[in-house]
Amino acid sequence: MSSQAPSTASRRIVWESVVTVISAAILIGAEVFGAAFAGGWALAILFGLDDTGAHVVQAVLFLIGVAVMIAFIRAASRVEPFTTRA
């Protein structure tokens, strides 16, 4: 094994890929989190929950939305790499 740390000086940021992924994440995030809050409200009414129950359902759906966004950004960064070797 080598005792040298890998050099990051030879990498450069591919801004086109970063902007593409961030833009898509903003669009998809607005849809995911909007659906989480609207869905939580709708499910609370459907099941006859009070305001606290509605907030709990919204929080659960929000956390699922966070997991979806993390998975999206990880997958997108594999397709559109953020860095490249110079």
N, C-alpha and C positions, 0 to 999 in steps of 0.2 A: 504494500500500500504506500501511496505517496503521502508525505506529510505536508504538502503544499495545499493551500486553500485554492479553489478554482477562482480564476480571475474573472471579474465581471466587467473589466474595462473594455473588453472586446465586444460587448453587447450594445445594441442601440435600440431605442424604443421605436416601434412602428406605430406612429401616431394615427395613421388611417385606421388601423385595426382597433386601437383603443377607442377612438371616437365612434366607430361603427358599433362596437359592443356596448359602450355606454349609452349610445342613442337607443339601441334596441332594448337595453335594460330599463331605460326610463319609460319607453312605450309599454313594454310588457308589465313592468312594475305598476304602472297606473291602472292597467286592466286587472292585474292580480289582486292588488290591495283594494281597489274599488269593489271588485267582486266579493272580497272577504268581508268588507263592512256591510255591503248591501245584502249579501247572503246571510250574514249573522243576524241582521235585523229581520229579514224575511223568515228565517228559521225560528227566531224567538217568537214572532207573531204566530207562526204555524203551530208551535208547541205550547203557546200560552205562557211564555216566560215573562218575568218582570224586567225592569231596566238592568238590574244586576246580571240576570241570566243572559240578556242580550249582549252585554259587554263581555261576559265570559265566552260566549259562542264566537263573538267577533275576535276576541284575543286568540282563541284557538285557531280560527281560520287565518288570522294574521300570521301566526307562527308557521302555519303550513305554507303561506305565501312567501315567507322569508326562506324556507327550505327550497321552494320552487325557484326563487331568484338566485340562490347560491348555486343550485344545480345548473341553472341556465348560464350563469357567468362562467362557471368551470367548463362547461361543454363549449361555450362560445370561444373561450380563450384557447381551447385545443384546436378549434377550426381556424380561428384568426389569432395567431400568436402575437402577444404584446411585445416581444423582443425578438431580435434576430442577431446573429453573429455578424460583426462588421468585417 
